């Protein structure tokens, strides 16, 4: 099938349509990372212990956000495949079930986190300094209340992106981030609330964004929307389809982040400077792969419709096109980050050792992500859009345990390379994933797996 034939299909995405879909996603992610940097810079005025404490707890919340994003991805794939088949009523039913189940699941997670907070603080984080522990405890208690709201926001944002409208999540992200930064400035600097101020502004911003996106989804003017009256009855048949994608993807993302938390326990043994360097490096490194993170959902949106229509050649066409774009953008963003690195590091109140560690990590990470990140993380979204989620899950989990975790111990602890060794192990994991995902994609076993 050539380009002319693909253009005749109703689900064809022109270059202009792809630009309208992808550009807001990149802007949204950029703002999120920029605000993350602002958060850490503002918290850094309290002290290095505050940066370390907040970063430790944030790893827990990133794990939860990954789980909710996986559930949202399951809904997005099902909705996208239904749209590819022109089954709009079923697509809207999937919207209802995604929002309802996400809310129930998130409330359960929030309750569980409050009940297990002592286990998390004292067992998972291990032996950390008293002031770091106090900062972690304060941040955890306040931000845990935002779990249902960030879950609902992620689900709603996935719905809008599935219908090709990524501007709404972008505008809401702008609002959420503005509230977060403004709240930090008022509560940290104005009222001297420190870590508690940062946590409170995060909670308020997530509550407002969740209410806003659910309100917008109630409008029947949108291609996908919440049905009226809203049904609080669980449709287990529809949830089974969403779970078919969401559960393996959630296990994959959850195990991935769990592995990061386990590795973090090794990093805490390297000292406060290593913890702070790892926290700052995570924020800066995320900027380097920002285009790939942003475009990942675009791959789901575009390819799920192609799969729903049974057109795998179109799915391959868009995959190749988007992968090229991701490589170009990651090179641009990584080079920009490396050039600006000296200025960025001076914004943080880090010790000399922490600054040295950060510089080593960011240079190494930047080079590696330009070479192999898209194949390791963007490419498998085509497989997920085709419901080939079990392969992605099994490969990712095995690679993480064997290479990321085991090699972190070998290189970071046994070989004495410290926090840099942990990041080297991470990129070995990337390389293994990239090779095996390419092999899977070039075959045909991922095709004919539509579940809608």
NUMI-31979 format. One line per 5 residues: number of its first residue (from 1); their letters; for each residue x, y, z of N, C-alpha, C. Coordinates in steps of 0.001 Angstrom, whole numbers, plus 500000, padded with zeros to 6 digits. Example, Ala and Ser with C-alpha at 12.3 -4.5 7.8 and 13.67 -1.06 7.14 Angstrom:
2
1) AS) 513190,494310,507800,512300,495500,507800,513200,496700,507800  512850,497750,507080,513670,498940,507140,512900,500030,507870
// end
This chain:
452
1) XXXXX) 500855,498799,500000,500000,500000,500000,500884,501242,500000  500632,502171,499040,501437,503393,498983,500712,504542,499681  501368,505701,499693,500827,506855,500400,499497,507298,499811  499368,507229,498483,498130,507672,497841,496936,506849,498325  497143,505541,498489,496057,504680,498970,495719,504978,500425
6) XXXXX) 496736,505241,501239,496502,505544,502655,495714,506844,502785  496004,507824,501922,495314,509110,501995,493812,508990,501743  493414,507941,501038,492000,507759,500740,491219,507204,501925  491912,506744,502970,491237,506142,504123,490674,507221,505042  489526,506967,505690,488900,507970,506560,489712,508291,507804
11) XXXXX) 490627,507387,508197,491419,507618,509396,492786,508207,509070  492977,508650,507819,494274,509204,507416,494599,510474,508214  495837,510546,508675,496331,511728,509389,497335,512439,508481  496969,513604,508003,497880,514393,507177,498998,514952,508048  500007,515519,507390,501093,516147,508153,500547,517254,509055
16) XXXXX) 499563,517988,508545,498962,519056,509340,498213,518488,510548  497492,517375,510334,496748,516749,511437,497707,516199,512489  498812,515606,512032,499806,515097,512978,500441,516231,513766  500683,517350,513082,501252,518508,513770,500300,519020,514838  498995,519091,514502,498001,519555,515480,497886,518599,516660
21) XXXXX) 498149,517324,516414,498077,516334,517475,499325,516341,518350  500496,516402,517705,501764,516218,518410,502262,517494,519092  502156,518640,518419,502715,519886,518972,502165,520215,520364  500846,520146,520591,500359,520414,521949,500868,519419,522975  501076,518154,522554,501607,517155,523480,503012,517520,523932
26) XXXXX) 503837,517983,522998,505207,518366,523331,505192,519584,524254  504336,520563,523930,504233,521760,524777,503788,521376,526184  502798,520475,526268,502293,520034,527573,503393,519370,528394  504133,518465,527771,505210,517788,528480,506321,518765,528859  506608,519692,527971,507638,520698,528265,507266,521500,529508
31) XXXXX) 506014,521928,529568,505550,522693,530720,505626,521865,531998  505237,520588,531892,505266,519717,533071,506687,519584,533605  507649,519408,532700,509046,519264,533124,509584,520589,533643  509220,521673,532969,509678,522993,533406,509172,523296,534811  507927,522922,535066,507366,523136,536393,508027,522205,537404
36) XXXXX) 508363,520984,536965,509093,520078,537847,510425,520662,538259  511098,521292,537294,512355,521961,537607,512119,523132,538558  511040,523885,538294,510726,525025,539161,510423,524564,540579  509672,523455,540677,509367,522886,541985,510634,522594,542764  511537,521855,542087,512751,521427,542775,513647,522613,543119
41) XXXXX) 513669,523636,542234,514471,524833,542512,513900,525568,543717  512566,525709,543768,511933,526393,544890,512145,525627,546192  511984,524303,546109,512184,523472,547298,513652,523504,547724  514548,523659,546733,515985,523672,547037,516359,524833,547946  515552,525887,547950,515844,527011,548842,515681,526610,550307
46) XXXXX) 514932,525536,550557,514764,525030,551922,516008,524260,552347  516677,523623,551363,517876,522845,551664,517956,521583,550825  519139,521003,550743,519341,519787,549952,518515,518626,550496  518272,518608,551808,517468,517544,552398,516035,517585,551871  515524,518795,551575,514164,518930,551060,514064,518382,549638
51) XXXXX) 515055,518700,548803,515092,518171,547438,515126,516646,547478  515959,516104,548342,516092,514649,548450,514795,514013,548933  514172,514606,549959,512949,514041,550516,511808,514042,549521  511631,515165,548828,510561,515259,547832,510816,514289,546681  512067,514173,546243,512381,513290,545118,512120,511828,545462
56) XXXXX) 512396,511426,546697,512142,510052,547106,510652,509725,547020  509820,510605,547554,508373,510370,547530,507827,510472,546112  508387,511366,545315,507920,511512,543935,508071,510221,543151  509056,509416,543495,509208,508131,542814,508006,507225,543063  507418,507315,544249,506202,506557,544544,505054,507069,543686
61) XXXXX) 504916,508379,543597,503811,508944,542838,503983,508761,541342  505216,508751,540868,505451,508443,539458,505000,507016,539159  505252,506101,540079,504781,504726,539933,503268,504697,539777  502560,505423,540625,501102,505444,540568,500611,506114,539286  501257,507196,538891,500863,507877,537651,501068,506962,536459
66) XXXXX) 502140,506171,536472,502359,505198,535405,501234,504165,535363  500778,503740,536536,499678,502775,536587,498398,503375,536000  498108,504607,536376,496906,505264,535854,497050,505540,534355  498251,505900,533922,498486,506130,532499,498297,504840,531710  498697,503716,532310,498518,502421,531646,497042,502101,531484
71) XXXXX) 496262,502362,532528,494817,502148,532454,494212,503057,531388  494647,504313,531356,494161,505249,530344,494547,504796,528942  495744,504218,528805,496178,503705,527512,495275,502567,527054  494887,501705,527999,493961,500622,527664,492665,501179,527113  492137,502211,527767,490926,502842,527275,491141,503496,525927
76) XXXXX) 492299,504142,525748,492589,504830,524488,492665,503852,523325  493288,502699,523533,493397,501703,522470,492010,501194,522081  491184,500865,523074,489841,500356,522793,489008,501427,522083  489043,502653,522608,488291,503742,521972,488783,503998,520549  490105,503991,520362,490675,504228,519037,490289,503156,518049
81) XXXXX) 490303,501903,518481,489911,500814,517588,488431,500903,517228  487597,501280,518183,486170,501476,517879,485965,502615,516888  486721,503703,517054,486612,504812,516106,487055,504378,514714  488090,503533,514656,488540,503010,513367,487477,502174,512681  486573,501604,513464,485462,500796,512930,484176,501617,512808
86) XXXXX) 484247,502932,513131,483082,503820,513109,481987,503376,514078  482375,502797,515214,481424,502380,516248,481481,503407,517385  480864,504558,517159,480985,505677,518087,480259,505423,519404  479139,504719,519355,478394,504455,520584,479217,503598,521540  479871,502577,521014,480713,501723,521852,481935,502489,522350
91) XXXXX) 482453,503390,521530,483601,504193,521953,483223,505068,523147  482020,505657,523116,481572,506481,524237,481289,505646,525478  480823,504423,525279,480624,503535,526420,481965,503232,527083  483008,503107,526255,484354,502874,526799,484823,504083,527610  484437,505289,527188,484775,506502,527943,484164,506436,529334
96) XXXXX) 482875,506114,529405,482186,506025,530694,482846,505031,531625  483151,503869,531093,483723,502816,531924,485138,503161,532377  485904,503809,531507,487262,504218,531871,487237,505212,533028  486375,506216,532954,486299,507234,534003,485808,506631,535311  484769,505799,535240,484201,505197,536453,485207,504287,537141
101) XXXXX) 485825,503394,536385,486753,502448,536992,488001,503157,537502  488476,504156,536773,489649,504911,537206,489406,505562,538561  488227,506150,538743,487902,506803,540010,487889,505797,541160  487239,504665,540956,487157,503646,542012,488536,503079,542343  489307,502790,541321,490639,502213,541497,491558,503193,542229
106) XXXXX) 491501,504466,541850,492371,505479,542453,492044,505700,543926  490770,505676,544275,490386,505838,545680,490937,504691,546520  490866,503488,545990,491424,502320,546700,492929,502462,546880  493611,502931,545834,495058,503131,545902,495407,504180,546954  494645,505253,546999,494904,506317,547971,494776,505781,549399
111) XXXXX) 493717,505036,549665,493520,504472,550997,494658,503528,551357  495052,502690,550408,496151,501749,550646,497458,502453,550927  497699,503571,550228,498946,504304,550430,499002,504923,551823  497897,505448,552278,497868,506007,553634,498108,504914,554680  497521,503748,554459,497688,502645,555413,499120,502111,555419
116) XXXXX) 499796,502183,554263,501145,501605,554142,502247,502655,554218  501925,503887,554659,502909,504967,554597,504144,504695,555452  503971,504072,556614,505131,503792,557469,506047,502753,556837  505443,501753,556212,506232,500732,555517,507057,501372,554405  506429,502274,553658,507114,502935,552551,508262,503803,553061
121) XXXXX) 507977,504587,554070,508973,505538,554567,510170,504858,555222  509922,503791,555979,511002,503203,556772,511615,501943,556144  510861,501247,555322,511395,500016,554745,511877,500204,553314  511062,500861,552491,511424,501017,551080,512588,501988,550914  512528,503151,551605,513572,504150,551450,514852,503793,552204
126) XXXXX) 514741,502889,553164,515930,502462,553893,516437,503516,554857  517723,503441,555170,518330,504345,556154,518678,505670,555489  517890,506711,555796,518165,508048,555280,518255,509007,556461  518845,510155,556225,519044,511123,557295,517708,511615,557841  517705,512031,559098,516462,512392,559792,515727,513538,559099
131) XXXXX) 516457,514560,558649,515774,515696,558017,515200,515322,556645  515849,514384,555940,515308,513880,554679,514034,513082,554937  514028,512275,555999,512855,511489,556376,511681,512397,556724  511942,513460,557454,510861,514376,557845,510251,515043,556618  511085,515449,555669,510584,516063,554436,509754,515063,553633
136) XXXXX) 510218,513819,553576,509486,512768,552855,508120,512525,553476  508073,512472,554792,506824,512198,555508,505799,513301,555252  506228,514541,555349,505325,515671,555130,504756,515666,553717  505617,515475,552744,505201,515496,551338,504235,514354,551034  504527,513170,551564,503695,511993,551306,502283,512174,551861
141) XXXXX) 502173,512676,553078,500870,512811,553727,499942,513754,552962  500475,514823,552430,499640,515817,551749,499327,515419,550312  500340,515018,549559,500142,514754,548130,499338,513480,547887  499315,512551,548835,498535,511319,548656,497061,511607,548418  496563,512706,548969,495151,513065,548783,494834,513434,547337
146) XXXXX) 495859,513694,546526,495630,514099,545133,495535,512918,544181  495716,511700,544673,495768,510525,543798,494519,510371,542930  493292,510401,543490,492114,510250,542613,492013,511328,541544  492487,512525,541858,492345,513646,540931,493344,513560,539780  494587,513188,540064,495547,513044,538972,495196,511845,538106
151) XXXXX) 494573,510820,538701,494134,509658,537927,493022,510047,536965  492038,510806,537444,490938,511238,536587,491420,512189,535503  492366,513052,535840,492905,513958,534823,493586,513161,533708  494398,512167,534069,495089,511365,533065,494108,510614,532172  493043,510076,532774,492034,509352,531992,491333,510306,531026
156) XXXXX) 490940,511484,531537,490278,512453,530678,491170,512952,529559  492446,513184,529877,493391,513645,528854,493561,512595,527773  493573,511317,528153,493700,510237,527167,492502,510212,526227  491317,510502,526762,490112,510534,525922,490234,511637,524873  490641,512827,525287,490769,513930,524340,491840,513640,523289
161) XXXXX) 492945,513038,523698,493998,512732,522726,493539,511664,521746  492716,510726,522206,492229,509662,521337,491395,510225,520194  490629,511278,520465,489836,511883,519386,490641,512909,518593  491962,512972,518855,492830,513865,518098,492875,515273,518615  492272,515522,519776,492233,516865,520373,493202,516919,521551
166) XXXXX) 494441,517253,521264,495438,517330,522328,495595,518749,522864  494829,519695,522304,494913,521074,522794,494273,521222,524171  493179,520510,524406,492507,520613,525703,493429,520183,526839  494068,518984,526764,495023,518625,527823,496160,519632,527952  496586,520214,526820,497674,521188,526878,497255,522432,527672
171) XXXXX) 496064,522969,527363,495598,524163,528068,495373,523879,529553  494814,522714,529856,494592,522356,531257,495916,522155,531982  496901,521615,531267,498225,521450,531867,498845,522809,532174  498638,523762,531259,499130,525121,531516,498511,525677,532796  497193,525479,532924,496498,525975,534103,497001,525281,535369
176) XXXXX) 497128,523953,535302,497565,523194,536459,498975,523600,536884  499855,523756,535909,501232,524118,536226,501345,525546,536750  500513,526449,536215,500528,527825,536703,500080,527886,538160  499044,527099,538482,498564,527050,539866,499647,526470,540775  500325,525443,540276,501361,524782,541075,502521,525734,541374
181) XXXXX) 503016,526395,540333,504147,527312,540516,503738,528517,541364  502561,529072,541055,502097,530207,541839,501886,529853,543297  501318,528653,543525,501119,528190,544892,502435,527985,545621  503418,527445,544912,504742,527274,545518,505331,528615,545944  505235,529592,545045,505807,530906,545338,505153,531522,546574
186) XXXXX) 503828,531377,546661,503105,531977,547792,503378,531217,549092  503261,529878,549020,503339,529085,550248,504770,528862,550740  505717,528713,549801,507111,528474,550213,507786,529786,550611  507699,530779,549723,508397,532034,549976,507576,532990,550834  506246,533062,550566,505405,533997,551293,505105,533558,552716
191) XXXXX) 504715,532274,552870,504320,531781,554191,505383,530895,554849  506475,530645,554145,507561,529854,554722,507168,528430,555067  506277,527818,554264,505777,526479,554568,506698,525367,554077  507716,525700,553284,508686,524707,552850,508071,523568,552058  508418,522326,552430,507940,521141,551730,506417,521049,551781
196) XXXXX) 505817,521405,552892,504353,521382,553026,503700,522329,552023  504325,523457,551765,503796,524394,550780,503827,523823,549378  504937,523160,549019,505048,522546,547699,504002,521452,547524  503790,520666,548572,502811,519581,548512,501389,520113,548386  501072,521167,549113,499730,521739,549087,499392,522317,547721
201) XXXXX) 500324,523013,547107,500067,523584,545778,499888,522477,544739  500620,521376,544885,500447,520234,543987,499048,519658,544124  498592,519492,545359,497249,518959,545618,496175,519848,545005  496237,521135,545239,495219,522062,544738,495187,522068,543212  496354,522085,542577,496409,522133,541107,495806,520880,540490
206) XXXXX) 496014,519720,541116,495469,518471,540582,493957,518390,540762  493463,518894,541865,492011,518899,542098,491317,519746,541031  491817,520937,540798,491185,521851,539840,491240,521285,538424  492372,520713,538018,492505,520177,536659,491583,518986,536440  491418,518143,537451,490535,516982,537318,489083,517416,537163
211) XXXXX) 488651,518360,537980,487274,518866,537888,487037,519485,536509  488003,520219,536004,487860,520894,534714,487733,519898,533565  488568,518855,533558,488540,517937,532416,487294,517063,532422  486799,516694,533600,485560,515929,533674,484382,516801,533222  484398,518066,533604,483347,518993,533168,483320,519093,531640
216) XXXXX) 484481,519187,531006,484553,519292,529549,484092,518005,528872  484363,516864,529483,483953,515589,528900,482443,515392,528940  481756,516172,529727,480291,516044,529804,479594,516659,528593  480327,517403,527768,479721,518055,526609,479533,517067,525460  478303,516883,524970,478054,515961,523850,478582,516486,522522
221) XXXXX) 479107,517711,522501,479666,518253,521272,480951,517541,520865  481610,516910,521832,482850,516211,521531,482570,514842,520909  483459,514418,520036,483323,513098,519406,483232,512002,520457  484051,512093,521481,483988,511179,522624,483592,511990,523848  482639,511485,524607,482152,512237,525766,481494,511284,526761
226) XXXXX) 481224,511801,527960,480514,511032,528975,479019,511041,528645  478422,509869,528699,477013,509762,528373,476145,510330,529496  474962,510806,529115,473998,511317,530091,472730,510474,530020  472191,510063,531155,472787,510217,532485,473981,509278,532657  474920,509699,533478,476110,508882,533701,475730,507602,534447
231) XXXXX) 476206,506484,533934,475888,505198,534559,476995,504799,535533  476579,504491,536757,477539,504038,537762,477634,502512,537799  477086,501873,536784,477123,500417,536691,478343,499997,535879  479117,499081,536435,480310,498593,535741,479913,497632,534622  480431,497885,533434,480232,497005,532280,481470,496118,532175
236) XXXXX) 481368,494915,532723,482556,494066,532824,483056,493598,531459  482154,493514,530482,482600,493155,529139,483510,494217,528556  483111,495483,528714,483935,496589,528221,485210,496723,529048  485075,496582,530371,486253,496681,531236,487265,495583,530938  486771,494423,530529,487685,493327,530184,488553,493714,528996
241) XXXXX) 487961,494407,528018,488736,494842,526857,489756,495907,527254  489317,496840,528090,490245,497878,528559,491359,497250,529389  490973,496286,530243,491954,495631,531107,492934,494776,530310  492487,494235,529168,493368,493413,528329,494607,494206,527916  494399,495501,527673,495521,496387,527349,496102,496987,528616
246) XXXXX) 495222,497456,529505,495663,498220,530655,496436,497426,531678  496012,496185,531956,496689,495407,533000,498123,495042,532616  498354,494446,531433,499758,494180,531070,500595,495450,530989  499995,496515,530438,500728,497777,530352,500983,498351,531736  499997,498187,532633,500171,498649,534000,501225,497853,534744
251) XXXXX) 501206,496531,534552,502236,495697,535186,503615,496068,534672  503685,496300,533364,504962,496702,532770,505452,498024,533351  504562,499034,533349,504946,500338,533881,505201,500292,535380  504343,499516,536081,504498,499408,537527,505798,498730,537915  506109,497633,537242,507361,496935,537525,508560,497786,537138
256) XXXXX) 508394,498554,536067,509460,499456,535630,509768,500474,536724  508709,501108,537253,508920,502108,538287,509329,501472,539605  508807,500266,539887,509218,499547,541091,510709,499254,541037  511176,498896,539840,512608,498677,539663,513403,499939,539947  512862,501098,539525,513540,502363,539802,513591,502636,541298
261) XXXXX) 512500,502279,541995,512473,502487,543439,513473,501572,544133  513579,500318,543656,514550,499393,544230,515976,499892,543983  516198,500392,542779,517512,500952,542469,517774,502181,543327  516691,502937,543606,516823,504128,544437,517329,503780,545831  516946,502599,546318,517435,502172,547632,518946,501969,547608
266) XXXXX) 519483,501593,546438,520943,501507,546292,521549,502912,546309  520865,503845,545611,521392,505210,545510,521426,505882,546877  520424,505596,547720,520423,506200,549059,521663,505792,549840  522229,504636,549503,523447,504186,550167,524683,504930,549711  524562,505670,548607,525704,506436,548100,525817,507812,548753
271) XXXXX) 524808,508199,549565,524867,509477,550268,523893,510509,549736  523724,511599,550499,522767,512648,550140,523132,513335,548835  524412,513516,548565,524839,514160,547312,524390,513339,546104  524503,512019,546207,524072,511139,545118,522561,511184,544943  521825,511230,546072,520359,511302,546001,519937,512593,545309
276) XXXXX) 520532,513705,545710,520190,514998,545123,520564,515046,543642  521742,514522,543292,522169,514498,541891,521225,513652,541050  520800,512529,541590,519867,511661,540879,518522,512359,540676  518064,513097,541700,516788,513810,541605,516847,514891,540529  517888,515702,540542,518029,516770,539559,518250,516190,538162
281) XXXXX) 519034,515138,538070,519307,514505,536776,518036,513919,536168  517169,513371,537005,515908,512823,536500,515069,513904,535828  515052,515077,536415,514270,516174,535834,514880,516636,534513  516198,516852,534503,516861,517332,533293,516833,516265,532197  517066,515013,532572,517081,513919,531601,515705,513729,530964
286) XXXXX) 514663,513966,531736,513317,513844,531192,513102,514842,530061  513697,516024,530184,513601,517018,529119,514254,516497,527840  515332,515725,527972,516025,515216,526794,515163,514247,525983  514317,513478,526663,513459,512517,525950,512022,513010,525854  511825,514290,526130,510477,514858,526120,509709,514586,524831
291) XXXXX) 510311,514748,523645,509541,514486,522421,509036,513043,522338  509884,512109,522745,509464,510708,522698,508331,510419,523653  508398,510984,524856,507333,510811,525832,506033,511413,525321  506133,512562,524658,504949,513251,524152,504316,512493,522993  505148,512058,522063,504650,511451,520830,504152,510033,521057
296) XXXXX) 504533,509418,522170,504094,508055,522440,502598,507902,522391  501871,508857,522983,500414,508783,522954,499888,509026,521556  500598,509826,520749,500179,510058,519368,500230,508765,518563  501239,507943,518823,501337,506643,518147,500115,505791,518479  499716,505789,519756,498526,505041,520165,497299,505571,519433
301) XXXXX) 497135,506896,519412,495972,507515,518775,495869,507153,517304  496978,507289,516586,496970,507074,515139,496885,505592,514789  497761,504796,515388,497849,503381,514993,496664,502558,515480  496041,502923,516603,494881,502160,517067,493722,502274,516073  493588,503430,515444,492539,503577,514427,492844,502731,513197
306) XXXXX) 494121,502710,512808,494515,501868,511667,494255,500394,511970  494599,499984,513178,494391,498586,513581,492904,498270,513626  492087,499197,514168,490653,498981,514220,490067,498760,512841  490630,499441,511839,490181,499273,510461,490862,498097,509773  491775,497398,510467,492469,496253,509894,493550,496625,508898
311) XXXXX) 494013,497884,508930,495004,498363,507964,496381,498459,508625  497118,497362,508611,498417,497320,509277,499515,497988,508460  499330,498066,507147,500318,498785,506339,500304,500265,506682  499124,500808,506915,499037,502209,507331,499676,502397,508704  499471,501434,509600,500087,501510,510926,501610,501530,510807
316) XXXXX) 502156,500732,509910,503606,500711,509699,504086,502036,509086  503309,502555,508175,503664,503825,507535,503773,504939,508574  502769,505043,509431,502788,506087,510455,503878,505842,511498  504152,504586,511815,505207,504266,512774,506562,504752,512270  506864,504448,511008,508139,504891,510435,508233,506414,510432
321) XXXXX) 507156,507044,510069,507130,508507,509973,507343,509153,511337  506640,508638,512328,506728,509229,513662,508071,508933,514318  508625,507733,514091,509936,507392,514658,511023,508339,514142  510990,508647,512858,511971,509587,512301,511850,510943,512984  510618,511379,513172,510383,512662,513829,510917,512655,515260
326) XXXXX) 510673,511554,515988,511130,511461,517377,512650,511529,517453  513350,510822,516568,514813,510855,516568,515320,512288,516369  514738,512992,515398,515175,514363,515121,514943,515264,516324  513753,515160,516910,513417,516023,518037,514254,515715,519275  514524,514442,519529,515346,514083,520691,516766,514614,520530
331) XXXXX) 517297,514573,519315,518631,515136,519075,518630,516630,519387  517606,517331,518900,517512,518783,519131,517407,519081,520624  516515,518369,521313,516308,518636,522732,517534,518246,523566  518187,517147,523216,519349,516702,523984,520520,517654,523830  520777,518066,522599,521881,518999,522356,521608,520321,523081
336) XXXXX) 520372,520784,523019,520008,522019,523714,520259,521897,525209  519868,520757,525763,520064,520530,527197,521539,520526,527573  522368,519873,526773,523797,519790,527067,524460,521163,526988  524024,521961,526012,524586,523310,525881,524192,524168,527088  522960,524002,527544,522449,524823,528645,522759,524244,530021
341) XXXXX) 523378,523073,530082,523585,522382,531355,524313,523211,532414  525407,523893,532083,526085,524684,533139,525157,525707,533782  524360,526389,532959,523427,527371,533510,522332,526733,534346  521850,525572,533890,520779,524883,534623,521268,524454,536000  522471,523887,536044,522974,523364,537315,523179,524478,538344
346) XXXXX) 523496,525680,537877,523717,526773,538822,522420,527263,539463  521283,526838,538889,520001,527214,539485,519716,526418,540753  520394,525273,540897,520150,524400,542043,521187,524645,543141  520710,524526,544351,521583,524728,545511,522238,523394,545886  523117,522884,544985,523733,521572,545165,525170,521707,545657
351) XXXXX) 525622,520678,546316,527023,520625,546736,527905,520378,545514  529207,520554,545679,530137,520332,544559,530063,518892,544071  529993,517925,544996,529909,516520,544597,528642,516245,543801  527500,516803,544251,526233,516587,543555,526274,517180,542150  526917,518327,541994,527020,518951,540674,527892,518113,539737
356) XXXXX) 528961,517549,540264,529832,516694,539447,529083,515454,538972  528354,514811,539887,527562,513632,539528,526521,513978,538461  525858,515115,538626,524801,515512,537695,525363,515720,536295  526499,516386,536188,527113,516630,534886,527460,515321,534185  528045,514367,534898,528391,513073,534309,527158,512344,533802
361) XXXXX) 526110,512341,534618,524901,511612,534276,524233,512197,533035  524084,513517,532999,523338,514144,531905,524060,514006,530570  525361,514121,530568,526099,513926,529319,525963,512480,528820  526112,511551,529712,525995,510148,529310,524573,509838,528822  523584,510287,529577,522188,510025,529231,521828,510664,527889
366) XXXXX) 522292,511895,527660,521973,512596,526426,522469,511862,525197  523681,511351,525254,524241,510613,524119,523452,509336,523861  523122,508613,524919,522414,507338,524768,520989,507522,524260  520283,508540,524763,518890,508685,524350,518777,509109,522893  519771,509830,522367,519755,510183,520952,519888,508949,520070
371) XXXXX) 520568,507936,520576,520850,506746,519765,519762,505673,519844  519242,505387,521030,518419,504183,521173,517064,504381,521848  516786,505542,522416,515541,505695,523173,514279,505478,522335  514153,506051,521126,512902,505899,520372,512539,504439,520091  513528,503633,519728,513234,502220,519438,512860,501457,520699
376) XXXXX) 513371,501895,521839,513085,501197,523094,511732,501575,523677  511233,502805,523403,510026,503266,524086,508923,503797,523170  509260,504372,522023,508211,504836,521108,507699,503696,520227  508605,502904,519683,508233,501804,518792,507228,500829,519410  507414,500397,520660,506455,499423,521212,505032,499940,521341
381) XXXXX) 504814,501260,521244,503447,501768,521285,502639,501334,520067  503306,501072,518961,502603,500508,517803,502098,499112,518131  502919,498327,518812,502505,496983,519210,501341,497052,520201  501412,498003,521130,500327,498156,522103,499034,498581,521412  499142,499451,520420,497960,499891,519687,497299,498723,518963
386) XXXXX) 498098,497687,518660,497582,496483,518006,497221,495401,519019  497196,495762,520311,496841,494836,521409,497899,493776,521667  499111,493974,521150,500198,493017,521390,500912,493406,522687  500141,493469,523775,500666,494013,525023,501419,492984,525860  501073,491717,525707,501737,490696,526525,503214,490595,526184
391) XXXXX) 503529,490657,524894,504941,490601,524493,505701,491786,525080  505102,492981,524970,505752,494188,525503,505978,494057,527003  504993,493532,527698,505096,493387,529149,506194,492399,529531  506174,491226,528930,507144,490181,529294,508563,490644,529003  508768,491209,527804,510107,491670,527444,510584,492763,528394
396) XXXXX) 509730,493725,528668,510132,494863,529495,510462,494445,530923  509654,493548,531480,509881,493116,532860,511173,492312,532980  511366,491372,532056,512589,490559,532099,513825,491434,531913  513761,492342,530946,514905,493209,530676,515222,494089,531877  514145,494581,532527,514358,495456,533679,515051,494712,534815
401) XXXXX) 514547,493524,535155,515120,492777,536283,516544,492303,536003  516763,491819,534789,518074,491251,534469,519122,492338,534268  518760,493375,533526,519757,494367,533149,519741,495612,534033  518559,496215,534234,518537,497457,534997,518878,497217,536469  518190,496270,537112,518386,496074,538548,519684,495326,538846
406) XXXXX) 519864,494172,538206,521058,493374,538488,522334,494134,538127  522313,494786,536954,523511,495508,536528,523731,496778,537350  522660,497358,537892,522838,498509,538785,523669,498101,539997  523379,496927,540526,524140,496433,541679,525581,496112,541276  525724,495446,540128,527062,495034,539691,527933,496259,539384
411) XXXXX) 527390,497172,538555,528191,498310,538110,528263,499407,539182  527103,499696,539796,527069,500797,540747,527689,500467,542087  527379,499264,542627,527839,498897,543975,529132,498097,543926  529094,496982,543250,530264,496083,543248,531470,496684,542530  531205,497361,541385,532313,497964,540640,532643,499371,541139
416) XXXXX) 531856,499874,542081,532166,501151,542718,531921,502385,541875  531051,502301,540844,530806,503469,539996,529693,504359,540539  529050,503931,541621,528066,504772,542283,526846,505071,541442  526341,506304,541564,525092,506672,540905,525224,506642,539378  526391,506960,538835,526587,506874,537392,526443,505432,536911
421) XXXXX) 526911,504488,537702,526787,503080,537341,525335,502647,537214  524471,503218,538049,523036,502911,537967,522470,503396,536636  522885,504565,536196,522390,505096,534922,522961,504313,533731  524182,503810,533865,524740,502970,532796,523927,501687,532660  523553,501096,533788,522725,499886,533760,521383,500167,533089
426) XXXXX) 520829,501337,533334,519558,501708,532724,519652,501724,531196  520734,502257,530663,520865,502327,529210,521162,500960,528588  521763,500055,529345,521920,498682,528860,520537,498051,528677  519649,498320,529626,518259,497873,529535,517608,498436,528273  517821,499711,527994,517270,500329,526783,517715,499581,525527
431) XXXXX) 519015,499303,525458,519577,498683,524254,518958,497315,523991  518793,496535,525040,518188,495207,524888,516748,495326,524394  515975,496234,525011,514589,496454,524585,514532,496858,523115  515386,497806,522737,515347,498337,521371,515544,497237,520340  516552,496406,520560,516857,495327,519600,515671,494369,519474
436) XXXXX) 515117,493941,520588,514049,492951,520549,512725,493528,520054  512451,494797,520351,511230,495411,519816,511320,495591,518302  512501,495913,517797,512685,496037,516343,512428,494698,515664  512961,493627,516253,512749,492287,515679,511260,491944,515660  510563,492231,516751,509128,491946,516828,508353,492758,515787
441) XXXXX) 508683,494031,515667,507965,494917,514750,508156,494485,513296  509339,494060,512955,509605,493663,511564,508874,492380,511169  508490,491584,512149,507693,490394,511859,506220,490746,511742  505373,489718,511734,503931,489942,511570,503107,489349,512700  503755,488868,513733,503009,488209,514807,502188,489192,515625
446) XXXXX) 502517,490485,515569,501757,491484,516312,500500,491918,515576  500365,491510,514338,499205,491916,513548,497991,491008,513858  496818,491481,513462,495558,490739,513635,495237,490500,515105  495515,491497,515957,495235,491361,517379,494208,492378,517893  493432,492982,517000,492429,493962,517428,491423,493308,518372
451) XX) 491087,494021,519458,490147,493459,520441,488798,494153,520423  488672,495257,519680,487403,496005,519653,486381,495302,518764
// end
